[in-house]
Amino acid sequence: MNLENLPYPPVIEELSYEEILNSIKALFKANLNDSVELLESDNYSALLECLAYRETLLRARINAAIKGCMLPYATGDDLDNVVAIYGIERLAGQYPVADVEFELSAARSSDIILPAGVILSNGDDKRAILKDSVTLLAGKTKASGKIELQEKTKASKVKCEYIETLLPFVARAKQISEFELGAEPESDSALRARAVLSLERFSTAGASGAYRFHALSASPKVKDCIAINGGAGVVNVYVQSIDESDITSEVLSYLSSDERRPLTDSVKVYMATKKNVVVKAVLELTDMLNAANINSSINGAQLPLGQDLNLSFLYSNLHISGVYRARIEQIRVNGVSSAIADVLASATQYIEYSYELSYKKAVL
């Protein structure tokens, strides 16, 4: 089911302040004398306009309450409550981690342990927590560990090097990598799509949609997936992660649970294969001074699992305002020159494309 194809519900009223104001004025005049003329300068006019504005706000609030109860329109906490009817909840995301190096002011004669949970900050509002205890060995002044940023996001360049936890010794911290391998909380659009897909999980035969729902629910890092019949009793699940990290073991563990996997199924999980496409093109411009703006406007992207990269799509991206003519000179797939034609993706592949652009003055 595509929620975008649903008709707009008539229970949600289309509001017009002018219509509400005219209706209140007509009611006011009907209860007085029809000969009464309301002037803009009248106190009555200001009062009636205030009443019309308050009624418009009230009706808008009713519209918002109705939308908050509907899957296609609910957002935020309202959406969380709506999808609870489907027996699911929003994926919370994951904290990103970074490497950190601790250093003592002087070596000690015995081992020193920094316990898990030590709090570090960036000196402002960002906090990170030491994931596992770190042992500074006797005679050594340095040891490394991992800290977890207390913000559910894919990655962050923030530096948390101020130790806030009181320690019985002097130590300093140096963050030696950026925070990565985290995940954002599930977006409203993704949660809506998964709510519709969740109905597939009630199939007792292990339908493709049911496996896809459970794979998407296995981790906030799962961007897309597909389940394919691998033969009698075998289900091959291909997953695409948001950061290209290997999440097969995490997804397999989730899918293999007895309450999700039919007993007769043997589930195998693989990472979907990426096709890296580089498009080399020459753009003829009406004004060469626009080259910098055009270069920043034409960006590559990552296509959904199984979607082809068509020439018509590439030309539509290239032929933007200021471009007189676009000509694709070369297409490279995984570093190998390919025919200038549609780049096809199988059901278990996804395409990531980028551009190499050069410019020349158009001859008009």
SULURSUL-V657038 format. One record per backbone hydrogen bond with DSSP energy under -1.0 kcal/mol. CO is the residue of the C=O (numbers start at 1). NH is the residue of the N-H. Records with the same first field share a line. If there is no record, write none. Layout:
CO = NH ; NH
This chain:
2 = 5
3 = 6
9 = 12
16 = 20
17 = 21
18 = 22
19 = 23
20 = 24
21 = 25
22 = 26
23 = 27
24 = 28
25 = 29
26 = 30
27 = 31
29 = 32
33 = 36
39 = 42
42 = 46
43 = 47
44 = 48
45 = 49
46 = 50
47 = 51
48 = 52
49 = 53
50 = 54
51 = 55
52 = 56
53 = 57
54 = 58
55 = 59
56 = 60
57 = 61
58 = 62
59 = 63
60 = 64
61 = 65
62 = 66
63 = 67
64 = 68
66 = 69
67 = 70
70 = 74
75 = 78 ; 79
76 = 80
77 = 81
78 = 82
79 = 83
82 = 85
83 = 86 ; 88
84 = 87
91 = 186
94 = 183
96 = 149
97 = 180
98 = 147
99 = 176
100 = 145
101 = 174
102 = 143
103 = 172
108 = 139
112 = 136
114 = 134
115 = 118
118 = 130
119 = 164 ; 165
120 = 128
121 = 162
126 = 122
127 = 150
128 = 120
129 = 148
130 = 117
134 = 114
136 = 112
137 = 140
141 = 104
143 = 102
145 = 100
146 = 131
147 = 98
148 = 129
149 = 151
151 = 153
154 = 182
156 = 179
162 = 121
170 = 105
172 = 103
174 = 101
179 = 156
180 = 97
183 = 94
187 = 191
188 = 192
189 = 193
190 = 194
191 = 195
192 = 196
193 = 197
194 = 198
196 = 199
197 = 200
198 = 201
199 = 202
200 = 203
207 = 211
208 = 212
209 = 213
210 = 214
211 = 215
212 = 216
213 = 217
219 = 222
221 = 242
224 = 240
226 = 238
228 = 236
231 = 234
233 = 266
234 = 230
235 = 268
236 = 228
237 = 270
238 = 226
239 = 272
240 = 223 ; 224
247 = 251
248 = 252
249 = 253
250 = 254
251 = 255
252 = 256
254 = 257
257 = 260 ; 261
262 = 265
266 = 235
268 = 237
270 = 239
273 = 350
275 = 352
276 = 334
277 = 354
278 = 332
279 = 356
280 = 329 ; 330
281 = 358
282 = 327
283 = 360
284 = 324 ; 325
285 = 362
287 = 290
288 = 291
290 = 294
291 = 295
292 = 296
294 = 298
301 = 353
304 = 307
309 = 343
310 = 314
311 = 315
312 = 316
313 = 317
314 = 318
315 = 319
318 = 320
320 = 323
322 = 286
325 = 284
327 = 282
330 = 280
331 = 338
332 = 278
333 = 336
336 = 333
339 = 341
343 = 309
346 = 349
348 = 273
349 = 306
350 = 275
351 = 303
352 = 277
353 = 301
354 = 279
356 = 281
358 = 283
360 = 285
